[in-house]
Amino acid sequence: MEDIVLNTDLKSLKLFKKGKVRDIYDLDDKLLIVATDRISAFDVVIPNGIPQKGRVLTTLSLFWFDFCQDIIANHLMPLRLTFLPEQERKLLEGRTMLVKKTNPIPVECIVRGYLSGSAWKEYQSKGSVSGIKLPPGLQESEKLPEPIFTPSTKAQTGHDINITFDELQNLVGSELASKLRQASLKIYLKASDYAEKRGIIIADTKFEFGIGDGEAILIDELLTPDSSRFWSKEGYKPGKPQPSFDKQFARDYLNGLEWDKTPPAPELPPEIIEETSRKYLEACNRLLDRG
């Protein structure tokens, strides 16, 4: 199995933040975002990593930022790692983005084109999602009449909280809320049309924005298997959950164990690691037309 990068621990740089998957370093007015091969499930980091996962997340984010720059600006900057020692440069190769520092807007901008996950549960109990009334009689995983914008507030711990558009307006102001909704829906429509032609359904995805130079721009990652639900168009059948190109395979395995979803997490067996890696790589290869 290939080398797995679980921690970067760059001695030459100042650590800004260590997330569940990414190590972020402070370069004064810029940040260096490094996608490791860590994987989390149920908000707990798993001891094993997934080969190539960090490179897949970075490769897809770079592709989509470029693909969507006609809709909205983003935080990407030209990447040069010549200031780092050779050993550190080698470690970061293919898994690193240099980005502008922004003031992150404390909201996740979620767009859903299909009824799945927490939206399906909410629809079953209320007939609506984030205050948006939906037609009766929809099935799990069914395509919605049109994509819906369902923001949530970012929780420091535990799960994020779904909010209505009115609540978003109260939080960030009407003008910014409208801009976030418009940009999110435009990106989703453009990306999902592109992906569907390559056999992938983007069921839902989340975007993050920050204020840079006085305007809202895209930040974080973009349209990756960690921030989106990717399904195979070929095997799609509404009325049940769909297999996805992401960590759901590993989550399903963990769900079958007697584990209470609190740290420490159990280790994944080699066959689960290998299949999860294959799913990430297949999504990347399909979207980038790589054979």
N, C-alpha and C positions, 0 to 999 in steps of 0.2 A: 504494500500500500504506500502511496506517495507521502512525502513529508507533509505534516499538518502543522500549521502555525496557530498555536493557541494563545500565545502572548508575544508581544513585540519587545517590550521593555527596552526602548531605545535610550541609551545612557546619555547621548549627545543632545537630547531634546527634553523640554519640560512637558510632562503629562498634564493635559487639560481635563480629560475625562476618560474613564474606562466604562464603556457600556457593556451590554450583554454580548454584543458581537464585535463592536468596533473600539479601537484604541485611538483617542484623539489627542494630538499634540499641539501646543501653543507656540505659534511663530509670530508673536506680537499682533499685527493686524490681519494675520492669516491663521488658518488651522490646517493641520495635516491629518486627514481621516484615513485610518488604516482598517480595512475589513479583514478580520482574522477568520479562521475556520471554526470558531466557536459556534455552537448551536444552543438555543434555549428552547425549553418547552414548559408551558404553564408558568412562565416568568422565572424559571430556574435554569441556570446554565448547566448543561450536561458535561460530564468529565471528558468525554471524547470530542474530537472535532470531526468535521466532514471534509474530506479532501476536495480541494478546488473551490470550496464554497465562497471564500473571500474574494477570489478572482472573478467568479461568476457575478457576484453582487456588484463589484466595481466595474467590470466590463459592461454589464447591462445598464448601470447608472450612467456611465459615460455616453453610451449609445443614445439613451433616451433623452438626456439633457440636450444633446446636439439635435435630436429629432424634434424636440419641442421648443427650441429657442425662438421660433417664429411666433409662438403664443405668449411666452413670458421669459424674462431673463432668469439666469440661475447663478449660483455662487461659485461655479468652477473657475479656476485660474490655470494658466499653463504650468505643468508640473516639471520641475527640474530638481533632481535629488543629488546633484553634484556636490552639495555642501555637506553631505553625510559620508561617513566612513564606508568603504566598499562593502563590508560585511552587512551593514544595516541596509544599504541600497539593495543588495541582493534579496534580503528578507522582504522588502517592501514591493518588490517588482510585481506589477500587475494587480496589486491590491490596494493602491493608494490614490487619493485625490487631494489636491491642494485647493483650498476654497477660501473665499472671503469670509471674514467674521461678520456676522449679522446679529441683530436682536431677534431671536426666534419668536414667532407668534405662537402662544401656548395652546395651539389647537391642532388636531389632526383632521385634515380635510379628506373625508372618505367619499368616494363615488362608487355606487353599486349599480351594476347593469343586470345582475341576477340576484335572486332571493336565496341567500345562503347564510350560514353561521348565525351570529347574534341577530341579524336582521330577520331571518326566518323565524327565530323564536319570538321576537317582538311582534311580527306580523300575525303569528298564530294566536297570541293573547290579545292584541289590540286592533288588528286589521290595518295597522299603520307602522311606519318606521321613521323615527326621529320627527314625529309630528306630521309626516307626509302620508295622507290616506292613499291606500292602494286598492285596486279592484278585488272583490271577494273571489274566493275559489282558486287562488294561485297555489301552485305546487312548490315543494322544496326544489331549489336549483332552477326554477323557471326564469326565463328571460323577462325582465320588466318591460312594460310598454315603452318606457324611456328611462335612461339612467337617472338616478336620484343622488342628491348631494346630502350626506348625513354626517355632519361634523361631530367630533367628540373633543372633550377637554383632556389634556394630557395629565394623567395622574402620576405623582411622584412614586407611589407604591400601589400595587394592586392593579385592577383593570381601569381602563379609561371610561369616562362617563359620556354616553351619547347625549347630545343637546339638539334643540331645534334651531332652525335658521334665525328665528326671533331672538333666541338666547345668544346666538353667535353675534348678532347685531349689537345686543346690549354689552357684550364682552369687548368687541373690537371696533364698534362703530359701523354704521350702515354702509358707508362707501367702501371700506376695506372688506367687509363681509361679502358685499356684492362682487368685488373683484376676485376674492378667493373662490367663490362659487363659480363664477364665469370661467376663470382660468382652469379650475379643476375639471369641470365638465368638458371643456374644449380639449384638454389634454387626454382625458379618458376616451372621448369619441375618436380622436385621431389615432391614438395608440391601439385601441381595441380593433379598429378597422384594419390597421396594419397587421396586428397579431393574428387576426382571424384568417387572413389570407395565407398565413404560415401554420395553420392548424391549431392555434392556441386561442382559447376563450379567456379574456380577462374578466373574471366574474365580478371582482371588486378590487379596489386598490386605495392606498392612502398617500396623500401628499403632505409635505410640510413646507412652510413658507417662513421667511424672515424678512425684516426690514433692513435693507442695505442701501446706502446713499439716498435715503428718504423714500424708497419705494419697495413694494412687496416683490420678492424674488423667490424662486424655488430653491430649497436647501435640502440637506439630508441625502437620502438615496431616492431613486426614482424607478418605479415599475419593475422591481426585482421580485423574485419568489419569496423574499422575506416581507415585502410590503404589499404584496398582491396575492390574489387567489387565481392561479393559472390552471385551466382545465384543458384537456385534449378535446378538440372539436370532434374528432373522429368517434370517440367513445361517449360523447355527451348524451345523457338521457335524463330529462327532468323527472321529479317525483322521488328522488333519493339524493344522498350526498354523492359528490363526484370525486374520483381520484384526482389529486392535484400534483403539480410539479414543484413541490416544496417540502417542508419538514413535516407535513401531515403524516407521511409514512412512518417517521420516527415517533411522532406523537401517538399514533395508533398503537404502535408496539408498547410504548410506555403506559398507555391507558390500560393495556391488558395485564399489567403487573400489579402486585399489591404494594403500591407506592402512594403515599399520601400527598404527593405534589409539593412537598417542602424539601429544602436542602437537607442533606446532600442527595443529588439525583443518582439513580443507578447508571451504570455504564451501558452503552449500546453494544450489542454483539457485532462482529465484523460484517455479517451479511446485511444487517440493517444500515450500517454506515455506508457500505458499498452501494446499496440500492438508493439511499437518500442522495448520495453524491451523483449517481447516474441521473436522477430526476432533475437536479439543479443544472447539470451539464446539458441535458436534452433540451430544457427550456431555453437555455442560452444559445445552443446551436441552431435550434429552429428559428428563433427570433432574429439571429444574425445571419441566417441563410448559410450555415456552415454544414453542408452535407447531411 
